[in-house]
Amino acid sequence: MILSKALQSVTQTLRGAEIADASVEAELLLGHVLGMSKTRLYTEPERSLTSAETERLCHLVRRRLDREPAAYILGHCEFYGINFYVDSHTFIPRPETELLVEKAVELARRISHRGEQTIIADIGTGCGAIAISLALALPQARIYATDISPSALQVAEVNCRRHGVDGRVELLQGNLLEPLPRAVDMIVANLPYVRDCEFVDLSPEIREREPTIALAGGRDGLDKIREMLEQMRGKGGTFDAEGPTCLLLEIGQGQGEMVASLVGNYFQEASVELISDLGGVERVVKVEL
């Protein structure tokens, strides 16, 4: 089979299974098998696939038809312009979370004028995408990255080494803020925020394949956010009393006012700002205490 026919066949197969972005995923799978860029896929349409390549491609397509996410099949995904290793032990980073990183970088640069090293905590780090993106954008920052899952931290460790930040990103196993060893200037967190009633509407790729622990936010989607705020109030020394105290949270659609009210219940003097993404969805909550 020649490349152009293979690409057409895989696209049609995925589309027939009602997989979104079938043509894009076909390009990814075929490019992965052949070790070719998207551009080369279209500049060498007559290239013949070997029997081994054809067999491997069919194997990957079967996995995708079984609703295994493409990122797990490929073993990587792109986030914030950076390539990260991922597997089924970690939540797959989403483009929406890039706004959280952008705002964290802006805020960190603003508070770093004191001339001291900025200390940031990434809570629920998963594959380490947020922590590593921040480390690369903020060379002077020190970052603690916590996760309750040892398996997720193993993936994060691979990514830290791959991107050369293992000396500035310290991985800590434990529940939310509990493992933090010292005061921090800023907390950044993309915690589980899917409501119980929303699980039935998730795609099989998410509902059945990604770690439930990285998704489930309880009845109103705010269980983990509520728990972290409780820890913040009770964990003396988590924040630097002499400098700005900042919290950035990613939230789900329609949760902005609830989270703002929740923060106000714990920290009455807090300044709370809801930040919308390009689609107009309130995506990030910025809190300054």
DOBA-822298 format. One record per residue (C-alpha): residue number from 1; residue in one letter; x, y, z. Coordinates in pm, whole numbers. Layout:
<pts>
seq->NUM type->a px->X py->Y pz->Z $
...
</pts>
This chain:
<pts>
seq->1 type->m px->0 py->0 pz->0 $
seq->2 type->i px->127 py->347 pz->-83 $
seq->3 type->l px->130 py->628 pz->169 $
seq->4 type->s px->-155 py->835 pz->22 $
seq->5 type->k px->-387 py->533 pz->17 $
seq->6 type->a px->-290 py->439 pz->372 $
seq->7 type->l px->-366 py->790 pz->493 $
seq->8 type->q px->-702 py->789 pz->319 $
seq->9 type->s px->-790 py->445 pz->454 $
seq->10 type->v px->-702 py->526 pz->815 $
seq->11 type->t px->-892 py->855 pz->800 $
seq->12 type->q px->-1204 py->681 pz->670 $
seq->13 type->t px->-1176 py->407 pz->933 $
seq->14 type->l px->-1146 py->654 pz->1220 $
seq->15 type->r px->-1421 py->874 pz->1080 $
seq->16 type->g px->-1648 py->572 pz->1054 $
seq->17 type->a px->-1591 py->509 pz->1424 $
seq->18 type->e px->-1697 py->871 pz->1495 $
seq->19 type->i px->-1356 py->970 pz->1622 $
seq->20 type->a px->-1319 py->1347 pz->1620 $
seq->21 type->d px->-1045 py->1500 pz->1404 $
seq->22 type->a px->-1006 py->1172 pz->1216 $
seq->23 type->s px->-777 py->1318 pz->949 $
seq->24 type->v px->-546 py->1476 pz->1209 $
seq->25 type->e px->-525 py->1153 pz->1407 $
seq->26 type->a px->-460 py->954 pz->1090 $
seq->27 type->e px->-165 py->1183 pz->1016 $
seq->28 type->l px->-33 py->1137 pz->1370 $
seq->29 type->l px->-56 py->758 pz->1361 $
seq->30 type->l px->94 py->722 pz->1015 $
seq->31 type->g px->367 py->975 pz->1089 $
seq->32 type->h px->451 py->786 pz->1407 $
seq->33 type->v px->482 py->453 pz->1227 $
seq->34 type->l px->694 py->593 pz->945 $
seq->35 type->g px->893 py->844 pz->1148 $
seq->36 type->m px->778 py->1119 pz->914 $
seq->37 type->s px->659 py->1474 pz->966 $
seq->38 type->k px->316 py->1586 pz->846 $
seq->39 type->t px->482 py->1771 pz->559 $
seq->40 type->r px->665 py->1459 pz->441 $
seq->41 type->l px->344 py->1258 pz->450 $
seq->42 type->y px->212 py->1480 pz->173 $
seq->43 type->t px->533 py->1529 pz->-22 $
seq->44 type->e px->599 py->1157 pz->-61 $
seq->45 type->p px->251 py->1022 pz->-145 $
seq->46 type->e px->383 py->734 pz->-358 $
seq->47 type->r px->610 py->595 pz->-88 $
seq->48 type->s px->528 py->229 pz->-28 $
seq->49 type->l px->473 py->92 pz->319 $
seq->50 type->t px->657 py->-227 pz->405 $
seq->51 type->s px->459 py->-521 pz->537 $
seq->52 type->a px->599 py->-453 pz->886 $
seq->53 type->e px->495 py->-87 pz->869 $
seq->54 type->t px->148 py->-184 pz->748 $
seq->55 type->e px->111 py->-436 pz->1030 $
seq->56 type->r px->222 py->-183 pz->1290 $
seq->57 type->l px->-14 py->81 pz->1152 $
seq->58 type->c px->-306 py->-162 pz->1170 $
seq->59 type->h px->-215 py->-242 pz->1530 $
seq->60 type->l px->-217 py->126 pz->1628 $
seq->61 type->v px->-547 py->186 pz->1449 $
seq->62 type->r px->-704 py->-106 pz->1638 $
seq->63 type->r px->-587 py->49 pz->1964 $
seq->64 type->r px->-742 py->381 pz->1865 $
seq->65 type->l px->-1068 py->211 pz->1767 $
seq->66 type->d px->-1065 py->60 pz->2116 $
seq->67 type->r px->-1079 py->423 pz->2237 $
seq->68 type->e px->-725 py->444 pz->2365 $
seq->69 type->p px->-627 py->812 pz->2336 $
seq->70 type->a px->-381 py->895 pz->2061 $
seq->71 type->a px->-145 py->1056 pz->2313 $
seq->72 type->y px->-110 py->726 pz->2499 $
seq->73 type->i px->-58 py->536 pz->2174 $
seq->74 type->l px->211 py->779 pz->2060 $
seq->75 type->g px->359 py->813 pz->2408 $
seq->76 type->h px->372 py->1190 pz->2396 $
seq->77 type->c px->173 py->1509 pz->2350 $
seq->78 type->e px->251 py->1876 pz->2300 $
seq->79 type->f px->171 py->2136 pz->2564 $
seq->80 type->y px->279 py->2500 pz->2572 $
seq->81 type->g px->501 py->2429 pz->2271 $
seq->82 type->i px->684 py->2153 pz->2460 $
seq->83 type->n px->676 py->1779 pz->2395 $
seq->84 type->f px->589 py->1567 pz->2701 $
seq->85 type->y px->598 py->1194 pz->2759 $
seq->86 type->v px->262 py->1062 pz->2879 $
seq->87 type->d px->114 py->725 pz->2959 $
seq->88 type->s px->-207 py->591 pz->3109 $
seq->89 type->h px->-96 py->682 pz->3463 $
seq->90 type->t px->-132 py->1053 pz->3388 $
seq->91 type->f px->-398 py->1291 pz->3269 $
seq->92 type->i px->-325 py->1417 pz->2917 $
seq->93 type->p px->-243 py->1792 pz->2925 $
seq->94 type->r px->-504 py->2003 pz->2747 $
seq->95 type->p px->-453 py->2324 pz->2545 $
seq->96 type->e px->-695 py->2504 pz->2780 $
seq->97 type->t px->-443 py->2469 pz->3062 $
seq->98 type->e px->-189 py->2678 pz->2871 $
seq->99 type->l px->-379 py->2987 pz->2991 $
seq->100 type->l px->-302 py->2884 pz->3350 $
seq->101 type->v px->69 py->2866 pz->3265 $
seq->102 type->e px->63 py->3201 pz->3084 $
seq->103 type->k px->-95 py->3374 pz->3383 $
seq->104 type->a px->143 py->3205 pz->3626 $
seq->105 type->v px->443 py->3322 pz->3424 $
seq->106 type->e px->309 py->3679 pz->3415 $
seq->107 type->l px->242 py->3680 pz->3788 $
seq->108 type->a px->577 py->3521 pz->3877 $
seq->109 type->r px->765 py->3782 pz->3676 $
seq->110 type->r px->572 py->4054 pz->3854 $
seq->111 type->i px->653 py->3930 pz->4204 $
seq->112 type->s px->1017 py->3842 pz->4133 $
seq->113 type->h px->1128 py->4206 pz->4158 $
seq->114 type->r px->1238 py->4146 pz->4517 $
seq->115 type->g px->1556 py->3991 pz->4378 $
seq->116 type->e px->1492 py->3663 pz->4556 $
seq->117 type->q px->1424 py->3327 pz->4399 $
seq->118 type->t px->1052 py->3280 pz->4332 $
seq->119 type->i px->917 py->2963 pz->4491 $
seq->120 type->i px->621 py->2804 pz->4311 $
seq->121 type->a px->416 py->2495 pz->4397 $
seq->122 type->d px->240 py->2301 pz->4121 $
seq->123 type->i px->-25 py->2094 pz->4296 $
seq->124 type->g px->-144 py->1775 pz->4127 $
seq->125 type->t px->136 py->1786 pz->3871 $
seq->126 type->g px->56 py->1467 pz->3680 $
seq->127 type->c px->309 py->1433 pz->3399 $
seq->128 type->g px->475 py->1755 pz->3514 $
seq->129 type->a px->363 py->1967 pz->3220 $
seq->130 type->i px->277 py->2279 pz->3423 $
seq->131 type->a px->581 py->2262 pz->3652 $
seq->132 type->i px->824 py->2202 pz->3366 $
seq->133 type->s px->669 py->2471 pz->3146 $
seq->134 type->l px->708 py->2717 pz->3433 $
seq->135 type->a px->1066 py->2607 pz->3499 $
seq->136 type->l px->1161 py->2660 pz->3136 $
seq->137 type->a px->990 py->3001 pz->3121 $
seq->138 type->l px->1123 py->3115 pz->3460 $
seq->139 type->p px->1490 py->3007 pz->3484 $
seq->140 type->q px->1534 py->3166 pz->3827 $
seq->141 type->a px->1232 py->2996 pz->3985 $
seq->142 type->r px->1232 py->2699 pz->4220 $
seq->143 type->i px->934 py->2469 pz->4176 $
seq->144 type->y px->780 py->2202 pz->4396 $
seq->145 type->a px->551 py->1962 pz->4210 $
seq->146 type->t px->323 py->1743 pz->4419 $
seq->147 type->d px->102 py->1450 pz->4327 $
seq->148 type->i px->-69 py->1180 pz->4526 $
seq->149 type->s px->12 py->920 pz->4259 $
seq->150 type->p px->363 py->766 pz->4265 $
seq->151 type->s px->307 py->641 pz->3910 $
seq->152 type->a px->231 py->990 pz->3785 $
seq->153 type->l px->545 py->1122 pz->3953 $
seq->154 type->q px->752 py->859 pz->3772 $
seq->155 type->v px->624 py->1003 pz->3443 $
seq->156 type->a px->696 py->1356 pz->3566 $
seq->157 type->e px->1050 py->1250 pz->3656 $
seq->158 type->v px->1109 py->1128 pz->3300 $
seq->159 type->n px->990 py->1464 pz->3167 $
seq->160 type->c px->1200 py->1663 pz->3413 $
seq->161 type->r px->1514 py->1479 pz->3303 $
seq->162 type->r px->1420 py->1506 pz->2936 $
seq->163 type->h px->1388 py->1885 pz->2960 $
seq->164 type->g px->1684 py->1939 pz->3191 $
seq->165 type->v px->1493 py->2089 pz->3485 $
seq->166 type->d px->1530 py->1807 pz->3738 $
seq->167 type->g px->1762 py->2031 pz->3938 $
seq->168 type->r px->1496 py->2301 pz->3982 $
seq->169 type->v px->1173 py->2100 pz->3991 $
seq->170 type->e px->1141 py->1889 pz->4305 $
seq->171 type->l px->882 py->1612 pz->4283 $
seq->172 type->l px->696 py->1535 pz->4606 $
seq->173 type->q px->451 py->1252 pz->4667 $
seq->174 type->g px->150 py->1328 pz->4883 $
seq->175 type->n px->-194 py->1483 pz->4903 $
seq->176 type->l px->-213 py->1838 pz->4769 $
seq->177 type->l px->-12 py->2077 pz->4993 $
seq->178 type->e px->86 py->1822 pz->5256 $
seq->179 type->p px->432 py->1737 pz->5114 $
seq->180 type->l px->548 py->2099 pz->5076 $
seq->181 type->p px->863 py->2145 pz->5286 $
seq->182 type->r px->874 py->2523 pz->5300 $
seq->183 type->a px->696 py->2849 pz->5228 $
seq->184 type->v px->605 py->2927 pz->4867 $
seq->185 type->d px->525 py->3250 pz->4685 $
seq->186 type->m px->266 py->3103 pz->4450 $
seq->187 type->i px->45 py->2797 pz->4414 $
seq->188 type->v px->-63 py->2683 pz->4069 $
seq->189 type->a px->-312 py->2399 pz->4039 $
seq->190 type->n px->-519 py->2220 pz->3780 $
seq->191 type->l px->-712 py->1997 pz->4019 $
seq->192 type->p px->-991 py->1752 pz->3930 $
seq->193 type->y px->-1309 py->1951 pz->3864 $
seq->194 type->v px->-1545 py->1720 pz->3675 $
seq->195 type->r px->-1881 py->1694 pz->3850 $
seq->196 type->d px->-2018 py->1347 pz->3925 $
seq->197 type->c px->-2315 py->1408 pz->3697 $
seq->198 type->e px->-2086 py->1500 pz->3407 $
seq->199 type->f px->-1900 py->1169 pz->3387 $
seq->200 type->v px->-2167 py->1004 pz->3176 $
seq->201 type->d px->-2121 py->1273 pz->2909 $
seq->202 type->l px->-1744 py->1234 pz->2884 $
seq->203 type->s px->-1604 py->1054 pz->2580 $
seq->204 type->p px->-1495 py->691 pz->2632 $
seq->205 type->e px->-1136 py->802 pz->2580 $
seq->206 type->i px->-1160 py->1021 pz->2890 $
seq->207 type->r px->-1411 py->829 pz->3101 $
seq->208 type->e px->-1259 py->483 pz->3056 $
seq->209 type->r px->-893 py->551 pz->2980 $
seq->210 type->e px->-766 py->853 pz->3171 $
seq->211 type->p px->-710 py->829 pz->3548 $
seq->212 type->t px->-1034 py->894 pz->3735 $
seq->213 type->i px->-835 py->1039 pz->4024 $
seq->214 type->a px->-723 py->1321 pz->3791 $
seq->215 type->l px->-1080 py->1400 pz->3686 $
seq->216 type->a px->-1331 py->1340 pz->3966 $
seq->217 type->g px->-1420 py->1655 pz->4156 $
seq->218 type->g px->-1721 py->1525 pz->4347 $
seq->219 type->r px->-2082 py->1633 pz->4340 $
seq->220 type->d px->-2015 py->1997 pz->4251 $
seq->221 type->g px->-1668 py->1945 pz->4104 $
seq->222 type->l px->-1501 py->2143 pz->4381 $
seq->223 type->d px->-1404 py->1876 pz->4636 $
seq->224 type->k px->-1029 py->1900 pz->4575 $
seq->225 type->i px->-1030 py->2278 pz->4547 $
seq->226 type->r px->-1218 py->2296 pz->4875 $
seq->227 type->e px->-972 py->2055 pz->5039 $
seq->228 type->m px->-673 py->2255 pz->4920 $
seq->229 type->l px->-819 py->2583 pz->5048 $
seq->230 type->e px->-871 py->2414 pz->5384 $
seq->231 type->q px->-506 py->2308 pz->5383 $
seq->232 type->m px->-397 py->2658 pz->5287 $
seq->233 type->r px->-577 py->2806 pz->5584 $
seq->234 type->g px->-445 py->2547 pz->5826 $
seq->235 type->k px->-89 py->2494 pz->5699 $
seq->236 type->g px->123 py->2760 pz->5865 $
seq->237 type->g px->431 py->2849 pz->5667 $
seq->238 type->t px->295 py->2745 pz->5329 $
seq->239 type->f px->319 py->3105 pz->5218 $
seq->240 type->d px->580 py->3374 pz->5253 $
seq->241 type->a px->427 py->3632 pz->5485 $
seq->242 type->e px->672 py->3897 pz->5365 $
seq->243 type->g px->578 py->3875 pz->4997 $
seq->244 type->p px->277 py->3841 pz->4770 $
seq->245 type->t px->63 py->3536 pz->4829 $
seq->246 type->c px->-85 py->3410 pz->4503 $
seq->247 type->l px->-303 py->3123 pz->4394 $
seq->248 type->l px->-395 py->3032 pz->4036 $
seq->249 type->l px->-657 py->2765 pz->3973 $
seq->250 type->e px->-796 py->2615 pz->3655 $
seq->251 type->i px->-1171 py->2561 pz->3678 $
seq->252 type->g px->-1448 py->2400 pz->3475 $
seq->253 type->q px->-1710 py->2581 pz->3273 $
seq->254 type->g px->-1966 py->2754 pz->3493 $
seq->255 type->q px->-1765 py->2716 pz->3815 $
seq->256 type->g px->-1621 py->3067 pz->3834 $
seq->257 type->e px->-1866 py->3229 pz->4074 $
seq->258 type->m px->-1879 py->2921 pz->4297 $
seq->259 type->v px->-1501 py->2908 pz->4328 $
seq->260 type->a px->-1478 py->3283 pz->4389 $
seq->261 type->s px->-1737 py->3251 pz->4666 $
seq->262 type->l px->-1556 py->2952 pz->4811 $
seq->263 type->v px->-1225 py->3141 pz->4821 $
seq->264 type->g px->-1403 py->3430 pz->4992 $
seq->265 type->n px->-1534 py->3196 pz->5260 $
seq->266 type->y px->-1181 py->3088 pz->5348 $
seq->267 type->f px->-998 py->3417 pz->5288 $
seq->268 type->q px->-1226 py->3717 pz->5333 $
seq->269 type->e px->-958 py->3971 pz->5238 $
seq->270 type->a px->-859 py->3793 pz->4917 $
seq->271 type->s px->-865 py->3966 pz->4581 $
seq->272 type->v px->-1025 py->3728 pz->4330 $
seq->273 type->e px->-1019 py->3765 pz->3952 $
seq->274 type->l px->-1189 py->3533 pz->3700 $
seq->275 type->i px->-994 py->3507 pz->3373 $
seq->276 type->s px->-1165 py->3389 pz->3055 $
seq->277 type->d px->-1007 py->3197 pz->2769 $
seq->278 type->l px->-1033 py->3295 pz->2403 $
seq->279 type->g px->-1371 py->3125 pz->2383 $
seq->280 type->g px->-1510 py->3345 pz->2660 $
seq->281 type->v px->-1516 py->3061 pz->2916 $
seq->282 type->e px->-1401 py->3151 pz->3268 $
seq->283 type->r px->-1102 py->2921 pz->3289 $
seq->284 type->v px->-862 py->3055 pz->3555 $
seq->285 type->v px->-919 py->3195 pz->3903 $
seq->286 type->k px->-643 py->3429 pz->4023 $
seq->287 type->v px->-631 py->3489 pz->4397 $
seq->288 type->e px->-405 py->3736 pz->4575 $
seq->289 type->l px->-411 py->3723 pz->4953 $
</pts>
